[in-house]
Amino acid sequence: MFDFFNKKSKISWKITILYAFMFMMLIFLINLSIYFFLSSFIDDNIKKSINNTTELVLSQFSRIGDPVNFFDTDLLQQISRSEENIFFRVLDKDGKVNAQSKYLEEMDIPIGVEIEEFRSGSKILVVKTIPMNNFVFSRGYLQVVRDITFEKNFLDFLIIVLTIAAGIGALISVFLGYFTTKKMLSPINKVTETAREISSSDLGRRLEVSGPDDELKKLALTFNSMLDRLEKSFKRQKQFVSDASHELRTPISVIKGYVDLLDRWGKEKEDVRDEAIEAIKKETVNMKQLMENLLLLARGDDSELKKEEELFNFNELIKEIIKEFELMEKNIKLKFIEEAEIKFFGDQNLFKQLLRIFLDNAIKFTSQKGEIEIRIDKIDTNDFYFSIADDGPGISTEDLPFVFDRFYQADKSRTRKDNEGSGLGLAIAQQIVESYNGDIDVESEIGKGTKFIVHLPAAKNNKRR
């Protein structure tokens, strides 16, 4: 049986055989209980009948002179007819038969103290022997015999009936169990068939969910939920590859164009050669930055974002980044408002990149002589936030939900042709913030600028769950 379960057999058969075996064991125990109960009940009735008859006969002895001479065959036969299947034999002190019921003639009946079972031909009987000198002034024995052939045959027949009933019940349980199990497991077969038919180009199929709210329905719902996630993941991957290919196509085309230009005119014209070399270097740097950003996002997607963490002063980090940008952008004012001093446990390099992304994004879309405001403050004892607000053209309501999507470009008013980005910066920023259990909010209105608000858990509460 255990080998059967170890083999690659259908689960429906495994469940059917298991429950059939359990049903047979249950029937066996029930039948055994029934048999032993009835057997005990019949034995008790037999003993009770013999004992009651014995008491009745012995009570008569007290009123009789010599019972050995008193009991004759006719009288014993009369008593036997009055008591169902009960017969008598009177013996003298040497065990010689003085009187007996005709039914007991030629029977070899044992003499014993306790009630004893014996056979005579095809008959099964029990006997109880009573020494009469204990009750009367005579010596000898009285044997009370009862025929229990019917009761024993009934018990033997009962065993046969119970065995046949158990066998029929086991067969019925196997057939009914198989069909019931097969019907109950049909949703699993549907899941298997649907999974077999689904491919990466056909992730829109779903299982039909109906019926009672049981484990199989939950399985179907979970399977559909998994397909939803897979479909979204495949769509994101497809879009990511498409966008990455589009982003790489432009610098490659530019490099190819300048290489062709160098091949035609670079050997004779020095200005053309210098222009081509400068353009190729610039596009190479852009491609390198794009590939590094793609790798960073890929690591984040696989939960492999490498961190070198330590406790540092977040305010000082912001001041350091502001100083860098002030050296590069002297036409834009950077205003830093410190409402609280924050100690943070994390990777400084990652948060430098995070701050640079937000400041670079704000500077791109802030007007000349404009202002960018950076603020940091505590939310409560456990959390803090920092915000970066520009006074640029703002983001439309239609574009706001997609600003963190990879390669997404907002409307033309948010894009400066002289310094277009790859569209990966905000996606990377979101990846970094989420890796520290934080979140980012965006507030923007057309013509009134944009504000990014980053919420983070303070100190060592930021470890990813």
Backbone torsions as a table, in degrees:
resi	resn	phi	psi	omega
1	MET	NA	-41.8	179.5
2	PHE	-67.8	-34.0	175.5
3	ASP	-63.2	-36.1	178.4
4	PHE	-60.6	-42.4	-178.6
5	PHE	-72.6	-24.7	179.4
6	ASN	-80.0	-21.3	-179.8
7	LYS	-76.3	164.7	-178.5
8	LYS	-83.4	70.1	178.5
9	SER	-105.2	165.5	-178.1
10	LYS	-65.7	144.3	-179.7
11	ILE	-66.2	-30.0	178.8
12	SER	-62.7	-40.2	178.0
13	TRP	-70.2	-38.7	179.0
14	LYS	-61.0	-46.5	-180.0
15	ILE	-65.1	-41.4	-178.7
16	THR	-62.0	-48.6	-179.1
17	ILE	-64.6	-39.3	-179.5
18	LEU	-62.5	-48.7	-178.4
19	TYR	-71.2	-32.7	175.8
20	ALA	-64.0	-42.3	177.9
21	PHE	-62.7	-44.1	178.3
22	MET	-63.9	-39.0	178.8
23	PHE	-64.3	-42.5	179.2
24	MET	-63.2	-41.3	177.7
25	MET	-62.7	-40.5	178.5
26	LEU	-64.3	-44.8	178.8
27	ILE	-62.9	-40.3	179.3
28	PHE	-60.3	-45.3	180.0
29	LEU	-65.9	-40.2	178.9
30	ILE	-64.4	-47.9	-179.4
31	ASN	-62.3	-40.2	177.9
32	LEU	-62.7	-40.4	178.5
33	SER	-65.4	-42.3	179.1
34	ILE	-61.9	-45.3	-177.5
35	TYR	-63.1	-48.0	-177.8
36	PHE	-67.8	-33.2	177.5
37	PHE	-65.9	-48.3	-179.2
38	LEU	-67.1	-38.7	179.0
39	SER	-62.4	-44.4	178.9
40	SER	-65.4	-39.4	-179.7
41	PHE	-64.2	-42.6	-179.5
42	ILE	-68.2	-43.0	178.6
43	ASP	-60.6	-41.9	178.8
44	ASP	-63.7	-40.3	178.9
45	ASN	-65.8	-39.0	178.5
46	ILE	-62.5	-49.0	179.9
47	LYS	-62.2	-40.9	-179.4
48	LYS	-64.7	-40.4	180.0
49	SER	-64.3	-44.7	-179.9
50	ILE	-64.3	-45.2	-178.6
51	ASN	-64.1	-41.6	179.2
52	ASN	-63.9	-42.3	179.8
53	THR	-66.5	-39.9	178.9
54	THR	-61.2	-44.3	179.2
55	GLU	-62.9	-39.0	179.5
56	LEU	-63.4	-44.1	-178.6
57	VAL	-67.5	-43.6	-178.3
58	LEU	-66.9	-29.2	176.7
59	SER	-67.2	-28.9	177.3
60	GLN	-74.6	-30.0	-178.9
61	PHE	-59.6	-33.3	-177.0
62	SER	-66.9	-16.1	-179.5
63	ARG	-105.8	3.2	-176.1
64	ILE	-114.4	146.4	179.7
65	GLY	-69.5	-80.1	-178.7
66	ASP	-114.3	102.2	-176.5
67	PRO	-65.0	-26.4	179.4
68	VAL	-65.1	-36.8	177.7
69	ASN	-85.7	-22.0	-174.8
70	PHE	-76.6	-45.0	-175.3
71	PHE	-75.6	117.2	170.5
72	ASP	-110.8	175.6	-173.5
73	THR	-62.9	-42.4	-178.0
74	ASP	-63.8	-40.1	-179.2
75	LEU	-66.9	-41.5	176.7
76	LEU	-61.9	-37.8	178.7
77	GLN	-65.9	-37.3	179.3
78	GLN	-65.1	-42.5	178.4
79	ILE	-65.7	-38.0	179.7
80	SER	-62.4	-37.7	179.3
81	ARG	-69.1	-30.5	-179.8
82	SER	-75.8	-27.4	178.1
83	GLU	-109.2	124.2	-173.3
84	GLU	-64.8	122.4	174.8
85	ASN	57.5	25.6	179.5
86	ILE	-115.6	132.7	-176.1
87	PHE	-132.2	161.8	-173.9
88	PHE	-128.8	152.0	172.1
89	ARG	-142.7	132.1	179.2
90	VAL	-110.3	126.0	-179.0
91	LEU	-116.6	150.9	174.0
92	ASP	-83.3	-174.4	-173.8
93	LYS	-67.0	-19.0	178.6
94	ASP	-93.7	2.0	178.9
95	GLY	87.6	11.2	178.9
96	LYS	-83.1	139.9	-176.6
97	VAL	-74.1	122.1	175.4
98	ASN	-97.2	-37.5	179.5
99	ALA	-157.4	148.5	178.8
100	GLN	-160.9	162.0	173.8
101	SER	-71.7	146.5	-178.7
102	LYS	-59.1	-29.5	-177.7
103	TYR	-63.1	-24.6	-175.0
104	LEU	-95.8	1.4	-177.4
105	GLU	-62.0	139.5	178.5
106	GLU	64.4	17.5	175.4
107	MET	-97.0	138.4	176.0
108	ASP	-92.0	100.9	-174.1
109	ILE	-104.0	124.2	-179.5
110	PRO	-70.8	155.4	177.0
111	ILE	-110.4	118.6	-179.5
112	GLY	-148.2	164.2	-178.2
113	VAL	-75.3	-44.0	-177.2
114	GLU	-90.7	167.8	174.2
115	ILE	-65.6	126.5	-172.7
116	GLU	-128.4	139.3	179.5
117	GLU	-94.9	140.6	177.8
118	PHE	-150.5	165.2	179.9
119	ARG	-115.5	147.2	174.4
120	SER	-140.4	100.1	-174.4
121	GLY	66.8	-125.8	179.0
122	SER	-91.2	1.3	-176.6
123	LYS	-95.4	147.6	176.2
124	ILE	-119.3	126.7	-175.4
125	LEU	-135.2	165.2	171.3
126	VAL	-128.6	149.1	-176.7
127	VAL	-134.9	145.5	172.0
128	LYS	-127.7	126.3	-177.1
129	THR	-107.5	128.4	-177.0
130	ILE	-121.4	120.8	174.1
131	PRO	-65.9	123.5	-174.5
132	MET	-80.7	-17.5	-179.0
133	ASN	-69.2	-10.2	176.3
134	ASN	-79.5	-17.2	-174.0
135	PHE	-117.1	-27.5	-174.4
136	VAL	-136.1	178.8	-178.9
137	PHE	-88.6	32.1	-178.4
138	SER	-126.6	156.6	176.3
139	ARG	-110.7	144.3	-177.9
140	GLY	146.4	-168.6	-176.2
141	TYR	-135.8	147.3	172.3
142	LEU	-116.7	124.9	176.9
143	GLN	-110.5	124.9	176.7
144	VAL	-105.2	120.0	-174.5
145	VAL	-117.7	138.0	175.9
146	ARG	-127.7	136.4	176.9
147	ASP	-84.3	118.5	-179.7
148	ILE	-116.2	24.2	-179.6
149	THR	-58.5	-44.0	-178.1
150	PHE	-62.1	-46.0	-178.6
151	GLU	-62.5	-42.8	-179.6
152	LYS	-67.6	-40.5	176.7
153	ASN	-63.1	-37.1	178.2
154	PHE	-63.0	-43.0	179.0
155	LEU	-64.8	-39.7	177.7
156	ASP	-64.0	-42.0	178.4
157	PHE	-65.7	-35.4	179.3
158	LEU	-63.3	-39.8	178.2
159	ILE	-60.7	-44.0	179.8
160	ILE	-62.5	-45.2	-179.0
161	VAL	-62.7	-45.6	-179.1
162	LEU	-64.5	-37.2	178.8
163	THR	-66.2	-44.6	178.3
164	ILE	-63.7	-43.3	179.4
165	ALA	-61.8	-39.6	178.5
166	ALA	-65.4	-41.3	178.1
167	GLY	-63.4	-45.6	178.4
168	ILE	-63.4	-41.7	178.2
169	GLY	-61.5	-38.5	179.2
170	ALA	-65.4	-43.1	178.7
171	LEU	-62.9	-44.6	179.0
172	ILE	-62.6	-40.9	-179.6
173	SER	-64.2	-35.3	178.7
174	VAL	-65.5	-49.3	-177.3
175	PHE	-67.1	-49.2	-179.8
176	LEU	-64.7	-41.2	179.5
177	GLY	-61.9	-39.9	-179.1
178	TYR	-64.9	-48.5	-178.4
179	PHE	-68.1	-37.7	178.1
180	THR	-66.4	-44.6	179.4
181	THR	-63.6	-41.1	179.6
182	LYS	-62.2	-39.7	179.3
183	LYS	-69.8	-40.8	-179.8
184	MET	-67.2	-31.4	-178.4
185	LEU	-91.2	2.9	-179.9
186	SER	-57.8	-36.3	176.2
187	PRO	-59.8	-33.5	178.1
188	ILE	-66.6	-38.3	176.6
189	ASN	-63.8	-37.0	177.6
190	LYS	-65.1	-40.7	177.0
191	VAL	-60.3	-43.2	-179.8
192	THR	-63.2	-46.5	-179.4
193	GLU	-63.3	-43.7	179.9
194	THR	-64.1	-43.3	179.9
195	ALA	-63.0	-36.6	179.9
196	ARG	-68.3	-33.4	-176.3
197	GLU	-85.1	-17.7	-176.8
198	ILE	-80.1	137.1	174.5
199	SER	-130.4	176.2	-178.5
200	SER	-64.1	-21.6	178.9
201	SER	-93.8	-1.5	-178.7
202	ASP	-139.6	66.5	-179.4
203	LEU	-95.6	8.3	-177.4
204	GLY	-86.6	-7.8	-178.3
205	ARG	-75.7	146.4	179.2
206	ARG	-139.2	156.2	175.3
207	LEU	-75.8	143.0	173.4
208	GLU	-78.9	121.7	-176.1
209	VAL	-105.6	121.1	178.0
210	SER	-155.4	178.0	178.4
211	GLY	90.3	-171.9	-177.2
212	PRO	-67.3	158.6	-178.1
213	ASP	-83.3	73.1	-178.8
214	ASP	-112.8	-171.1	-176.4
215	GLU	-63.3	-35.9	-179.1
216	LEU	-69.2	-35.6	176.3
217	LYS	-66.7	-40.3	177.0
218	LYS	-63.3	-36.0	176.9
219	LEU	-62.1	-44.9	179.7
220	ALA	-63.5	-42.3	178.7
221	LEU	-63.8	-41.0	178.3
222	THR	-64.4	-39.4	178.3
223	PHE	-63.6	-43.7	177.7
224	ASN	-63.2	-39.8	178.2
225	SER	-63.6	-40.0	177.1
226	MET	-62.7	-40.8	178.4
227	LEU	-64.8	-36.5	176.2
228	ASP	-59.3	-46.5	-179.4
229	ARG	-65.9	-40.2	178.4
230	LEU	-64.5	-41.3	-179.8
231	GLU	-62.6	-44.0	178.3
232	LYS	-63.7	-40.8	-179.5
233	SER	-64.1	-43.3	178.9
234	PHE	-64.9	-40.0	178.6
235	LYS	-64.1	-42.6	178.0
236	ARG	-63.0	-42.7	-179.6
237	GLN	-63.8	-43.8	179.3
238	LYS	-63.1	-43.6	178.9
239	GLN	-66.3	-38.4	-179.8
240	PHE	-62.4	-46.9	179.9
241	VAL	-63.7	-41.9	-180.0
242	SER	-63.1	-46.0	-179.4
243	ASP	-67.1	-41.0	179.2
244	ALA	-62.5	-42.0	177.8
245	SER	-61.8	-40.9	179.6
246	HIS	-65.4	-41.9	-179.0
247	GLU	-66.9	-36.0	-179.3
248	LEU	-78.8	-23.6	-178.2
249	ARG	-63.6	-38.5	-176.9
250	THR	-65.3	-54.4	179.4
251	PRO	-63.1	-33.9	177.8
252	ILE	-65.5	-40.9	178.1
253	SER	-64.1	-40.7	179.0
254	VAL	-63.3	-46.8	179.6
255	ILE	-60.9	-43.8	179.3
256	LYS	-61.9	-40.5	179.5
257	GLY	-62.8	-43.4	-179.4
258	TYR	-71.8	-32.8	175.1
259	VAL	-63.2	-42.3	176.6
260	ASP	-62.7	-39.5	179.4
261	LEU	-64.1	-42.3	177.1
262	LEU	-62.4	-39.0	-178.5
263	ASP	-64.9	-33.3	-178.0
264	ARG	-85.8	-48.2	-169.6
265	TRP	-119.9	-10.8	-173.0
266	GLY	-64.3	-27.5	-177.8
267	LYS	-74.0	-26.9	-177.9
268	GLU	-100.6	-34.5	-174.3
269	LYS	-109.4	114.2	-177.8
270	GLU	-67.8	-38.0	-179.5
271	ASP	-66.3	-36.5	177.3
272	VAL	-66.8	-41.8	178.9
273	ARG	-61.8	-45.2	-179.5
274	ASP	-65.1	-41.4	179.4
275	GLU	-63.2	-43.1	-179.0
276	ALA	-65.8	-44.4	179.8
277	ILE	-62.4	-42.6	179.3
278	GLU	-63.2	-42.9	-180.0
279	ALA	-65.3	-41.8	179.8
280	ILE	-64.2	-42.7	177.5
281	LYS	-59.7	-43.7	-178.5
282	LYS	-63.6	-45.3	-179.2
283	GLU	-68.3	-32.6	176.7
284	THR	-64.7	-42.3	176.8
285	VAL	-62.0	-42.2	178.7
286	ASN	-61.8	-43.2	179.6
287	MET	-65.2	-40.6	178.5
288	LYS	-61.1	-44.5	179.5
289	GLN	-64.6	-40.1	178.6
290	LEU	-62.6	-45.1	-179.5
291	MET	-65.3	-39.1	177.3
292	GLU	-63.1	-41.1	178.1
293	ASN	-64.8	-40.9	178.3
294	LEU	-62.9	-42.1	178.3
295	LEU	-64.5	-39.7	178.8
296	LEU	-62.5	-43.8	178.5
297	LEU	-66.0	-38.1	179.6
298	ALA	-64.0	-41.1	177.3
299	ARG	-63.6	-40.6	179.2
300	GLY	-64.3	-38.8	178.7
301	ASP	-63.9	-32.5	-179.3
302	ASP	-92.9	12.7	-179.4
303	SER	55.7	38.1	179.1
304	GLU	-120.5	29.8	179.7
305	LEU	-68.9	112.1	-176.0
306	LYS	-76.4	136.0	-176.7
307	LYS	-133.2	140.8	169.7
308	GLU	-118.3	95.6	-167.2
309	GLU	-96.8	147.6	175.3
310	GLU	-160.1	165.8	177.6
311	LEU	-84.7	125.0	-178.8
312	PHE	-141.5	167.8	-179.5
313	ASN	-88.6	112.7	-176.9
314	PHE	-66.9	-35.7	179.4
315	ASN	-60.2	-44.6	-179.1
316	GLU	-65.3	-35.5	178.0
317	LEU	-62.9	-43.6	178.9
318	ILE	-62.5	-43.0	179.6
319	LYS	-61.5	-38.8	179.5
320	GLU	-63.6	-43.6	179.9
321	ILE	-68.0	-39.7	178.2
322	ILE	-59.9	-41.1	-179.5
323	LYS	-62.3	-39.3	178.2
324	GLU	-61.0	-46.1	-176.7
325	PHE	-73.0	-30.9	177.8
326	GLU	-64.4	-31.4	177.3
327	LEU	-70.5	-31.5	-177.1
328	MET	-90.8	-35.7	-175.4
329	GLU	-119.5	91.4	-176.8
330	LYS	-88.6	-7.9	-179.0
331	ASN	-93.3	-3.8	-178.8
332	ILE	-119.6	133.6	-179.0
333	LYS	-88.7	129.6	176.3
334	LEU	-107.3	117.6	-176.6
335	LYS	-110.7	123.2	-177.8
336	PHE	-112.7	121.2	179.6
337	ILE	-112.2	116.8	-179.8
338	GLU	-102.7	111.5	176.7
339	GLU	-95.4	-19.6	-179.9
340	ALA	-160.1	154.7	176.4
341	GLU	-97.0	129.2	-172.1
342	ILE	-116.3	128.8	170.0
343	LYS	-100.3	129.7	-173.2
344	PHE	-132.1	140.2	178.4
345	PHE	-103.1	109.9	-177.7
346	GLY	-175.8	-172.3	179.2
347	ASP	-89.6	111.7	-177.2
348	GLN	-61.1	-38.1	-177.8
349	ASN	-64.7	-39.7	177.3
350	LEU	-63.4	-40.4	-178.2
351	PHE	-77.5	-24.3	170.0
352	LYS	-63.4	-45.5	178.7
353	GLN	-62.6	-39.4	178.7
354	LEU	-60.5	-49.7	-179.5
355	LEU	-64.5	-38.8	178.5
356	ARG	-63.6	-38.6	178.8
357	ILE	-60.9	-48.3	-178.4
358	PHE	-66.3	-43.1	-179.3
359	LEU	-68.2	-40.7	178.0
360	ASP	-62.6	-41.7	178.3
361	ASN	-64.5	-41.1	-179.7
362	ALA	-67.8	-41.3	-178.9
363	ILE	-65.2	-37.4	179.8
364	LYS	-56.8	-36.8	-170.9
365	PHE	-112.5	15.0	174.7
366	THR	-98.0	135.7	-177.9
367	SER	-65.7	158.4	175.7
368	GLN	-57.2	140.5	-176.1
369	LYS	63.4	19.0	179.9
370	GLY	-83.4	-173.7	-175.9
371	GLU	-135.4	138.7	174.5
372	ILE	-117.7	127.5	-178.1
373	GLU	-107.4	128.3	177.1
374	ILE	-116.3	129.0	-177.0
375	ARG	-131.5	143.0	175.9
376	ILE	-135.2	136.9	-177.2
377	ASP	-162.1	161.0	176.3
378	LYS	-84.1	144.7	171.3
379	ILE	-90.7	-46.1	172.6
380	ASP	-153.7	-163.8	-176.5
381	THR	-68.6	-18.7	-175.5
382	ASN	-106.2	-24.7	-173.1
383	ASP	-125.2	158.5	175.0
384	PHE	-146.3	171.5	177.3
385	TYR	-142.6	157.4	165.7
386	PHE	-134.9	148.1	-177.4
387	SER	-130.3	150.4	175.8
388	ILE	-130.1	115.8	-175.8
389	ALA	-118.9	132.7	175.1
390	ASP	-113.5	169.1	179.0
391	ASP	-112.5	35.2	-178.5
392	GLY	-78.1	-162.8	-174.1
393	PRO	-72.8	-12.4	180.0
394	GLY	83.3	173.7	-178.9
395	ILE	-118.9	136.9	-179.1
396	SER	-68.9	157.5	179.1
397	THR	-60.3	-33.4	-179.4
398	GLU	-68.9	-32.1	-177.2
399	ASP	-86.4	-23.4	-174.7
400	LEU	-53.6	-43.3	-178.1
401	PRO	-65.4	-13.6	-172.5
402	PHE	-113.6	5.9	-173.2
403	VAL	-64.4	-22.3	179.9
404	PHE	-95.7	0.5	176.9
405	ASP	-72.7	145.2	-177.7
406	ARG	-68.5	135.9	178.6
407	PHE	66.2	8.6	-179.8
408	TYR	-75.1	132.8	176.8
409	GLN	-115.6	128.5	178.9
410	ALA	-73.2	-170.5	-175.5
411	ASP	-66.0	170.5	-173.1
412	LYS	-60.4	-28.5	-178.8
413	SER	-68.1	-19.4	-179.9
414	ARG	-95.9	1.4	-173.9
415	THR	-116.9	120.8	176.4
416	ARG	-94.1	122.5	-173.4
417	LYS	-64.5	-26.3	-177.1
418	ASP	-81.4	-9.3	-176.1
419	ASN	-151.7	54.5	-178.5
420	GLU	-71.1	143.9	177.2
421	GLY	-96.6	179.0	-179.7
422	SER	-85.4	-12.2	-177.1
423	GLY	84.4	13.0	-179.3
424	LEU	-105.1	-14.9	-172.6
425	GLY	-57.3	-53.3	-177.2
426	LEU	-67.8	-31.7	176.4
427	ALA	-64.1	-41.1	177.3
428	ILE	-65.8	-41.5	178.7
429	ALA	-59.3	-44.0	178.9
430	GLN	-63.7	-38.9	179.3
431	GLN	-61.4	-43.1	-179.4
432	ILE	-66.0	-46.4	-177.8
433	VAL	-63.2	-43.8	-178.8
434	GLU	-67.5	-28.9	178.1
435	SER	-67.7	-15.1	176.6
436	TYR	-112.5	24.7	176.3
437	ASN	61.6	28.0	177.4
438	GLY	-102.8	-178.3	175.9
439	ASP	-148.8	161.0	-176.9
440	ILE	-122.7	132.1	173.0
441	ASP	-111.5	149.7	178.5
442	VAL	-125.0	128.5	174.5
443	GLU	-120.3	124.2	-177.7
444	SER	-154.3	151.3	178.1
445	GLU	-148.5	135.9	-177.3
446	ILE	-55.7	126.9	178.6
447	GLY	83.1	-4.4	-176.9
448	LYS	-124.2	13.0	174.7
449	GLY	88.7	-179.5	-175.8
450	THR	-134.8	144.4	-179.6
451	LYS	-132.1	121.8	174.1
452	PHE	-101.0	128.5	-178.4
453	ILE	-119.5	120.4	-178.3
454	VAL	-108.4	121.5	177.4
455	HIS	-101.4	130.0	-179.5
456	LEU	-137.5	146.5	172.3
457	PRO	-75.9	139.3	-174.3
458	ALA	-80.2	162.3	174.7
459	ALA	48.5	-133.5	-172.7
460	LYS	-91.4	10.3	177.5
461	ASN	-78.8	-4.1	-174.8
462	ASN	-87.9	1.5	-179.0
463	LYS	-64.4	134.3	-170.9
464	ARG	-64.6	136.6	-179.9
465	ARG	-82.4	NA	NA
